[in-house]
């Protein structure tokens, strides 16, 4: 069994921001399986799908980014899922814009959502699918940058990255993380 959580902030004003690409990737993944992530439990919105005969919980924590770990911990405890079977879809300002980087574990860096997960589950051994959202080349306040949206010119690039992020989750579950890393990193 897997838990696939996309990180973001609830509410219309955050919907298409850099910080919400995790939510957008969960929505894209749900679309591939003809479901909507709208059941309410675990301090989040969730839905269950089957990928390669595995039960997979799709989750969008509704605790705001900085407390994402609370929702993820609740789901993990309820289903008794180990960190190694948790996949986090998350924005990243430190990788090339519109690319993916799949990691098996590691520190949170400056990302408060990842910090919250590591603190709540007491492990950094969960998978991350990091989606490059730009590198703040104009050096504006980091919070303003990640809570800002994409330009129209970059719309198709981020849509493509979100689509690939959703595909990478399927690849991880069907063929393993190493195969996904070789294909998407």
Secondary structure, 3 states (H helix, E strand, C coil): CEEEEECCCCCHHHCCEHHHHHHHHHHHHHHHCCCCCCEEECCEEEEEEEECCEEEEEEEECCCHHHHHHHHHHHHHHHCCCHHHEEEEEEECCCCCCCEEEECCCCCCCCHHHHHHHHHHCCCCCEEEEEECCCCCCCCCHHHHHCCECCHHHHHHHHHHHHHHHHHHHHHHHHCHHHHHHHHC
